[in-house]
Amino acid sequence: MKVGQYMSREVLTVTPQTEFHRALDLMRGRNVHHLPVVDGGRVVGMAAERDLLLAAANYGSAEVPVGEIMSAPAVCIAEGALLKDAARLLVEKHIGSLPVVDANGTLVGIITETDIFKIAAGMLRARPATRKTAAKRIAGKTSTPKKRGAKKAPRRTASRAGRR
């Protein structure tokens, strides 16, 4: 079983310049606990919710960039790596998630300790293998991969539905 089969492909990210209160708000709004910190297309660190909460206690309302709080360098894993290797890294490094990168080092997903638990409990099945890049929602900017060639299905109206 490979990491790429089970990772979440849609990843919420921030930049090192993102103000940490903004990152914390993003986490709360999306119910995530780890944010890869991306700069120039590369994962440069990880911002864990507990680190941001600690920063809030220490810095109060001061505007501090995530780059000063994040754990760096980020511990990443290749999408072709085995799940057992991901689990081993999570345990050995005492971390809760791993950004997943492709052969070029580009972020393509994330796998968390919760994902590993769900796989072990039979609660998470392999996700369809698609070659889409991870959707990156960077503080202040949102970009979502667009489906090429996808057309909307025509809406059924009452008159059309009655003809069948």
N, C-alpha and C positions, 0 to 999 in steps of 0.2 A: 504494500500500500504506500503510495507516494503522497507527499505533502500537497502537491498540486491538485490532487483529486478531492481534497477535503478543505482546503483553505477558503476563506472568504475572499472573493475577488473585488468586492466594492470596499475600498479602504478610505477612511477619513484621515486626512493628513493635515499637518501644519508646517509652517516654515520656522526657522530659528528666530525670525524677527517677530513672530506672532506674540502678542502680549499674553501672558499666562492666564489672566482672567478670561480672556476670549477663548483660549484653549479649553479651560475648565467648563465654560458655558457650552462649548461644542460637545464635549464629552457627556455632559448631563442631558443635553438635548437629544443625543443619539443613543444614549445608554451604552456607551463604550468606556473602557477603563484604560486603554492604551492608544496613544497616537504616535505613529511614525513621524519623525521630523525630517522633512525632505528639503534639500537645497540643490538646485541645478539638476534635478532628476535623480539624485542619489539620496539614499537614506543615510542621514548623518547622526541620528540619535533617536531616542524613544522618550516620550513624555508619559509617565504613568500617573494615573489619577492621584495616587497617594503622594507622589512628589509634588504635584500641583497644589494639593490640599495643605501640605506642609509649607509650601512657599506662601500660600495665602495666610497662614498663621504667622509666618516670619516677616513677610513684606507688607501685609495689610493691603491697602488700596494702591500701593506703588505700582507703576507700570514697569514690569520686568519682562524681558523677552524670554520665550521658552528656551532659547539657546543657552541661557545661563542656568537653567534648571534641569534640562534633559540629561539623561544618561547617555554618554557617548564614549566610544563608538557604539553603534547599535549592533546587537548580535542578530544576524540575519541567517536565513537558511534558503537553500536553492529549492525551486519548485519540484525538482526531480529527486530530492532527498527522501529517504524513508521516514515514515511516521515515527518509528521507534527512535530514530536519530533526533527528530524534533522534540520528542518527549524527554529524551536524555538531556538535551541542551537546556530545556526549560527547568529541569530539576537541578542540573549541575550549576547553572548560572543564577538560580533562584529568581527567575523572571516569569512573567505571566503571559507573554506573547512573543512571537517571532515574525518580523516582516519577512515576506517571501519574495525573493528576487529571481529574475531570469538569468540566463547566461551572460547578459550584458550588464548585470547589476541593477537593472531597473525594477522598481517595485511592481509586483503583479498581484499581491495578495497579503493576507495575514492569517496566521494560525495561532490560536490561544490555548491555554491550558484547559479551558472549558470545552473547546472543540475536541481535544484529546480525550477528556473524560466522557463526552458524549459518544465518541467513536467506540471507546472501550465498553460502554454500556449499551451499545447497539442503537443509540438514539440519533446518530448522524450518519447519513449515507453519503457515498461519493457524489460529488457534484458533477454535472455534465462538463466534459472537457471542451472549453472554448478558448480561443486565442485572443480574447479581448484583453486590453490593458486594464489595469485597475482604475476605477473611477476615483479621481482625486478631488477631494473637497478641501481646498486650502483656504484658511481663514481669509475672508474678504473676496475670494474668487471661487467660483464653482464651475467645474467642467465635468461633463458626463459623456462617456463614449456614445457616439451616435450609431444606430444600427444602419448599415448600408443596405439599400434596396428594400427596406421594410416599408410596406404600405399599410395604411389603416384599413381595417375591414369596414365595409359600408354599414352604416347604422340602419337597423331595421325600424321601419315606421309601422304604425298600426295597419296601414293599407297593404304594405308588402307582406307583413306577417300573416295577414288573413288570406292571402292567395295560396298558401301552401296546403 
